[in-house]
């Protein structure tokens, strides 16, 4: 599945979403970086969605942190996504 480029959310977070979907909907996000980078490893659920993510090491520049983005991208490629 093809993903968008990194999208800035709320001015300091970053996300990749499924291409052609609404980036404002959490269920379309497959990578998200606030302070901690994370990738979705299970389908979205209304309750306890925080359990459906794999987290990396905390970054230092919120969604702009290049190391956090690189970690997410590498993990997404392992899962078969197209960046």
C-alpha positions as CSV (number, residue, x, y, z in Angstrom):
1,X,0.0,0.0,0.0
2,X,1.3,3.5,-0.9
3,X,1.7,6.1,1.8
4,X,1.8,9.9,1.6
5,X,4.9,11.9,2.3
6,X,5.3,13.2,5.9
7,X,2.4,15.5,6.7
8,X,2.7,18.1,9.5
9,X,-0.2,17.9,12.0
10,X,-0.9,20.6,14.6
11,X,2.2,22.4,13.7
12,X,4.7,20.0,15.4
13,X,3.6,16.4,14.9
14,X,4.2,14.4,11.7
15,X,2.3,11.5,10.1
16,X,2.2,9.2,7.1
17,X,-1.2,8.1,6.0
18,X,-2.6,5.8,3.4
19,X,-2.5,7.6,0.0
20,X,-5.9,9.0,-1.0
21,X,-7.3,9.0,2.5
22,X,-8.2,11.8,4.9
23,X,-5.1,12.6,7.0
24,X,-7.2,14.2,9.8
25,X,-8.6,10.7,10.6
26,X,-6.5,8.7,13.0
27,X,-7.5,5.4,11.5
28,X,-5.7,6.4,8.2
29,X,-2.4,7.1,10.0
30,X,0.2,4.3,9.8
31,X,3.1,6.4,11.2
32,X,2.9,9.2,13.7
33,X,5.6,11.2,15.5
34,X,4.9,13.5,18.4
35,X,7.9,13.1,20.7
36,X,8.0,9.3,20.3
37,X,7.9,7.8,16.8
38,X,5.4,5.0,16.3
39,X,4.0,2.8,13.5
40,X,0.6,1.1,13.3
41,X,1.0,-2.7,13.6
42,X,-2.7,-3.6,14.0
43,X,-5.9,-2.3,12.6
44,X,-7.5,0.8,14.2
45,X,-9.9,0.2,17.1
46,X,-12.1,2.8,18.8
47,X,-11.1,1.5,22.3
48,X,-7.4,1.1,23.3
49,X,-6.0,2.0,19.9
50,X,-2.8,2.9,21.7
51,X,-2.1,-0.8,21.9
52,X,-2.0,-1.1,18.0
53,X,1.3,0.8,17.7
54,X,5.0,-0.1,17.9
55,X,7.1,2.7,19.4
56,X,10.7,3.7,18.7
57,X,13.1,5.8,20.7
58,X,12.0,9.2,21.8
59,X,13.3,12.0,19.4
60,X,14.3,15.5,20.2
61,X,12.5,17.6,17.6
62,X,8.9,16.3,17.7
63,X,7.7,15.4,14.1
64,X,10.7,17.1,12.5
65,X,13.2,14.7,14.0
66,X,15.0,13.0,11.1
67,X,16.1,9.9,13.1
68,X,12.5,9.3,14.2
69,X,11.3,9.6,10.6
70,X,14.0,7.3,9.3
71,X,13.1,4.7,12.0
72,X,9.4,4.9,11.0
73,X,10.2,4.6,7.3
74,X,12.5,1.6,7.8
75,X,9.8,-0.2,9.9
76,X,7.1,0.6,7.3
77,X,9.2,-0.8,4.5
78,X,9.6,-4.0,6.5
79,X,5.8,-4.2,6.7
80,X,5.6,-3.9,2.9
81,X,4.4,-0.3,2.5
82,X,5.5,1.8,-0.4
83,X,6.8,5.2,0.6
